[in-house]
Amino acid sequence: MQDLIKNSEQSPFDSIKRYDQYGSEFWDGRDLMPLLGYRKWERFSSVIKKGIISATAQDLDVDSNFEHFPEEGSVKTLRENYRLTRVACYLIAQNGDVRKSEIALAQGYFASQTVRAENIIPHQSDRIRELELHNENLRLQVQANESLKALTAHREYIVTSLPKPVCDRILGVTEVKEIEYRDRIVVEEELVNDGSTVNKSELCKRYGYYTSKGHSDYRALNRFLAEVGADKKEDFWDSTMAIRTNKEFKREYLPMLDKYFQNGNRQMYLGE
């Protein structure tokens, strides 16, 4: 047996190593038995039980390292067997008959493989995880760039295709303008405008109500004022004297009207 192990290019322990459906390696107890110099299962199972005792003493998970399972024997009866991890094989070799040369070789093989698993493989796993995280970061960065492109294109469409009041409403733009008002006094018409009111033409311009020909759309403006209840709030309006009496909207209530226009709220009336 010793000559077989020394002259073989591949360790016999590697040749009997198996893998489960998840890619985890294990050794079959029945396959391992002759490689450790045992011919009878009864004697070898006692060594396995000693290995289980050692695992328990070291707070190792016995069920996952020494998976006990019965299998069908030659006479269609169930016989005892184990699926053994590398650690389990090492503990079994540690508790085997030291007079057997196979035990010494098994101890050396599984000890070196266990050290490799505890040091090299975790390091490789960490590197793989690091690369996976890097790839995930790159994927998220590409996704963010694509989203930014889409948002930029959508904003460009809004800015170039829609009227400015609608555009400002969608983009949430609040524009503050400083406007110079000049007092107008027309003696013949007894008209005095000190800049505290705005007429409906200015309201159409402010909220973008225009006809297809570019004229002020007073019908659309009146519908909006009616929807929000501004047309019935007498204290929002002032009567101005011209050739005939006109109603102009008080400038102090414009912020409130702006809010209802920007929010698109037609269900709640002013003053409620």
C-alpha positions as CSV (number, residue, x, y, z in Angstrom):
1,M,0.0,0.0,0.0
2,Q,2.8,2.4,0.9
3,D,4.6,1.8,-2.5
4,L,1.3,2.3,-4.3
5,I,0.8,5.7,-2.6
6,K,4.4,6.8,-3.2
7,N,4.5,5.9,-6.9
8,S,1.1,7.1,-7.9
9,E,1.1,10.6,-9.5
10,Q,-2.3,11.2,-7.9
11,S,-2.9,10.5,-4.2
12,P,-5.4,7.6,-3.7
13,F,-7.3,9.9,-1.4
14,D,-7.8,12.2,-4.3
15,S,-8.9,9.4,-6.6
16,I,-11.8,8.4,-4.2
17,K,-12.8,12.0,-3.5
18,R,-16.4,12.8,-4.5
19,Y,-18.5,15.9,-4.9
20,D,-22.2,16.4,-4.0
21,Q,-24.7,18.4,-6.1
22,Y,-23.5,21.6,-4.6
23,G,-19.9,21.0,-5.5
24,S,-18.7,20.2,-1.9
25,E,-16.2,17.4,-1.7
26,F,-16.6,14.4,0.5
27,W,-15.2,10.9,1.0
28,D,-17.2,7.7,1.2
29,G,-16.5,5.8,4.4
30,R,-16.5,2.4,2.6
31,D,-14.0,3.7,0.0
32,L,-11.8,5.2,2.6
33,M,-11.6,2.1,4.8
34,P,-9.1,0.0,2.7
35,L,-6.9,3.1,2.1
36,L,-6.4,3.4,5.9
37,G,-5.4,-0.3,6.1
38,Y,-8.7,-1.7,7.4
39,R,-10.4,-4.8,6.0
40,K,-13.5,-5.1,8.2
41,W,-16.1,-2.4,8.7
42,E,-16.6,-3.3,12.3
43,R,-13.1,-2.3,13.2
44,F,-13.1,0.8,11.0
45,S,-16.4,2.0,12.3
46,S,-15.0,2.1,15.8
47,V,-12.2,4.4,14.5
48,I,-14.9,6.6,13.0
49,K,-16.7,6.8,16.3
50,K,-13.5,7.9,18.0
51,G,-13.2,10.6,15.3
52,I,-16.8,11.7,16.2
53,I,-15.8,12.0,19.8
54,S,-12.8,14.2,18.9
55,A,-15.0,16.4,16.8
56,T,-17.5,16.8,19.6
57,A,-14.7,17.7,22.0
58,Q,-13.6,20.4,19.6
59,D,-17.1,21.8,19.2
60,L,-17.2,20.8,15.5
61,D,-20.5,20.1,13.8
62,V,-20.7,16.3,13.8
63,D,-23.7,16.0,11.6
64,S,-22.2,18.0,8.7
65,N,-18.7,16.4,9.0
66,F,-19.9,12.8,9.7
67,E,-23.1,12.4,7.7
68,H,-24.4,8.9,8.6
69,F,-26.4,7.2,5.9
70,P,-27.4,3.6,5.3
71,E,-26.9,2.1,1.8
72,E,-28.0,-1.1,0.1
73,G,-25.6,-4.0,0.5
74,S,-24.8,-7.0,-1.7
75,V,-27.7,-9.0,-0.3
76,K,-30.2,-6.2,-0.6
77,T,-29.9,-5.3,3.1
78,L,-29.0,-1.9,4.4
79,R,-25.4,-1.4,5.6
80,E,-23.9,1.4,7.6
81,N,-21.8,4.1,5.9
82,Y,-20.7,7.7,6.2
83,R,-20.1,10.7,4.0
84,L,-17.0,12.3,5.5
85,T,-15.6,15.8,5.1
86,R,-11.8,16.5,4.9
87,V,-11.8,17.4,8.6
88,A,-13.6,14.2,9.4
89,C,-11.1,12.1,7.5
90,Y,-8.3,13.9,9.3
91,L,-9.8,13.2,12.7
92,I,-10.3,9.5,11.7
93,A,-6.7,9.2,10.7
94,Q,-5.7,10.8,14.0
95,N,-7.5,8.1,15.8
96,G,-6.4,5.2,13.7
97,D,-3.9,2.5,14.4
98,V,-0.5,4.3,14.3
99,R,1.2,1.0,13.5
100,K,-0.3,1.1,10.1
101,S,1.8,3.0,7.5
102,E,-1.5,3.9,5.7
103,I,-2.5,5.9,8.8
104,A,0.6,8.0,8.8
105,L,0.2,8.8,5.1
106,A,-3.4,9.7,5.6
107,Q,-2.5,12.0,8.5
108,G,0.0,13.8,6.4
109,Y,-2.3,14.1,3.4
110,F,-5.4,15.3,5.2
111,A,-3.4,17.6,7.5
112,S,-1.8,19.4,4.5
113,Q,-5.1,19.5,2.7
114,T,-6.9,20.9,5.8
115,V,-4.3,23.6,6.2
116,R,-4.7,24.5,2.5
117,A,-8.5,24.7,3.0
118,E,-8.1,26.9,6.0
119,N,-5.7,29.3,4.5
120,I,-5.4,29.3,0.7
121,I,-9.0,28.5,-0.2
122,P,-10.5,31.3,2.1
123,H,-8.0,33.7,0.6
124,Q,-9.1,32.7,-2.9
125,S,-12.7,33.0,-1.8
126,D,-12.1,36.5,-0.5
127,R,-10.5,37.5,-3.8
128,I,-13.4,36.1,-5.7
129,R,-15.8,38.0,-3.5
130,E,-13.8,41.2,-4.0
131,L,-14.0,40.8,-7.8
132,E,-17.8,40.0,-7.5
133,L,-18.3,43.3,-5.5
134,H,-16.2,45.2,-8.0
135,N,-18.3,43.8,-10.9
136,E,-21.5,44.7,-9.0
137,N,-20.2,48.3,-8.5
138,L,-19.4,48.6,-12.2
139,R,-22.9,47.2,-13.1
140,L,-24.6,49.7,-10.8
141,Q,-22.4,52.6,-12.2
142,V,-23.4,51.6,-15.8
143,Q,-27.0,51.4,-14.7
144,A,-26.8,54.9,-13.1
145,N,-25.2,56.4,-16.2
146,E,-28.0,54.9,-18.4
147,S,-30.6,56.3,-16.1
148,L,-28.9,59.7,-16.1
149,K,-28.9,59.7,-19.9
150,A,-32.6,58.8,-20.0
151,L,-33.4,61.6,-17.5
152,T,-31.4,64.1,-19.5
153,A,-33.1,63.1,-22.8
154,H,-36.5,63.4,-21.1
155,R,-35.7,66.8,-19.6
156,E,-34.5,68.0,-23.0
157,Y,-37.8,66.8,-24.5
158,I,-39.8,68.7,-21.9
159,V,-37.8,71.9,-22.2
160,T,-38.0,72.0,-26.0
161,S,-41.5,70.6,-26.7
162,L,-43.8,72.0,-23.9
163,P,-44.9,75.5,-23.0
164,K,-42.8,77.1,-20.3
165,P,-45.5,77.2,-17.6
166,V,-46.2,73.5,-18.1
167,C,-42.4,72.8,-18.3
168,D,-41.8,74.7,-15.0
169,R,-44.7,72.8,-13.4
170,I,-43.3,69.3,-14.4
171,L,-39.7,70.2,-13.5
172,G,-40.7,71.9,-10.2
173,V,-39.2,75.2,-11.2
174,T,-40.0,78.3,-9.1
175,E,-39.1,81.5,-10.9
176,V,-39.0,84.8,-9.1
177,K,-39.0,87.9,-11.2
178,E,-38.5,91.4,-10.2
179,I,-41.0,93.6,-12.1
180,E,-41.1,97.3,-12.2
181,Y,-44.6,98.7,-12.1
182,R,-45.4,102.2,-13.2
183,D,-48.4,104.0,-11.9
184,R,-50.8,105.0,-14.6
185,I,-53.2,107.8,-14.2
186,V,-55.7,108.4,-17.0
187,V,-57.9,111.4,-16.0
188,E,-60.3,111.1,-18.9
189,E,-61.2,107.5,-17.8
190,E,-60.6,108.1,-14.1
191,L,-58.3,105.0,-14.2
192,V,-55.7,104.6,-11.4
193,N,-53.4,101.5,-11.4
194,D,-50.8,101.4,-8.7
195,G,-49.5,97.9,-9.6
196,S,-51.4,96.1,-6.8
197,T,-53.6,94.2,-9.3
198,V,-53.2,92.2,-12.5
199,N,-55.8,91.9,-15.2
200,K,-56.9,88.7,-16.9
201,S,-54.6,89.2,-19.8
202,E,-51.6,89.1,-17.5
203,L,-53.1,86.1,-15.8
204,C,-53.3,84.3,-19.1
205,K,-49.7,85.2,-19.8
206,R,-48.6,84.0,-16.3
207,Y,-50.3,80.6,-16.5
208,G,-49.8,79.9,-20.3
209,Y,-53.4,80.1,-21.4
210,Y,-53.3,80.9,-25.1
211,T,-55.5,80.1,-28.1
212,S,-54.1,78.3,-31.1
213,K,-53.6,81.7,-32.7
214,G,-51.5,82.9,-29.7
215,H,-54.2,85.2,-28.2
216,S,-55.1,85.1,-24.5
217,D,-57.5,82.2,-23.8
218,Y,-59.9,83.8,-21.3
219,R,-62.3,80.8,-21.4
220,A,-59.5,78.5,-20.2
221,L,-58.5,81.0,-17.6
222,N,-62.0,81.4,-16.3
223,R,-62.4,77.6,-16.1
224,F,-59.3,77.4,-14.0
225,L,-60.4,80.2,-11.7
226,A,-63.8,78.6,-11.3
227,E,-62.3,75.2,-10.6
228,V,-60.3,76.6,-7.7
229,G,-63.0,78.9,-6.5
230,A,-61.1,82.1,-7.1
231,D,-63.8,83.7,-9.2
232,K,-66.2,83.8,-6.2
233,K,-63.7,85.3,-3.7
234,E,-64.7,88.9,-3.8
235,D,-61.8,90.0,-1.6
236,F,-59.4,88.6,-4.3
237,W,-60.5,91.1,-6.8
238,D,-60.6,94.9,-7.3
239,S,-62.8,96.9,-9.6
240,T,-61.0,99.3,-11.8
241,M,-62.4,102.2,-13.7
242,A,-62.0,102.4,-17.4
243,I,-64.4,102.9,-20.2
244,R,-66.3,100.3,-18.3
245,T,-65.7,98.7,-14.9
246,N,-63.2,95.8,-15.0
247,K,-62.3,93.3,-12.3
248,E,-58.6,92.8,-11.7
249,F,-57.0,90.2,-9.5
250,K,-55.2,91.4,-6.4
251,R,-51.5,90.8,-6.6
252,E,-51.2,89.8,-2.9
253,Y,-53.2,86.6,-3.7
254,L,-51.1,85.5,-6.6
255,P,-48.8,83.2,-4.6
256,M,-51.9,81.2,-3.5
257,L,-53.1,81.0,-7.1
258,D,-49.7,79.9,-8.2
259,K,-49.7,77.1,-5.7
260,Y,-53.0,75.7,-6.9
261,F,-51.8,75.9,-10.6
262,Q,-48.5,74.2,-9.9
263,N,-50.1,71.4,-7.9
264,G,-52.8,70.8,-10.5
265,N,-55.3,70.7,-7.6
266,R,-58.8,71.2,-9.0
267,Q,-60.6,69.4,-6.1
268,M,-60.0,71.8,-3.3
269,Y,-61.4,75.3,-3.4
270,L,-59.7,78.4,-2.2
271,G,-60.7,79.2,1.3
272,E,-61.6,75.6,2.3
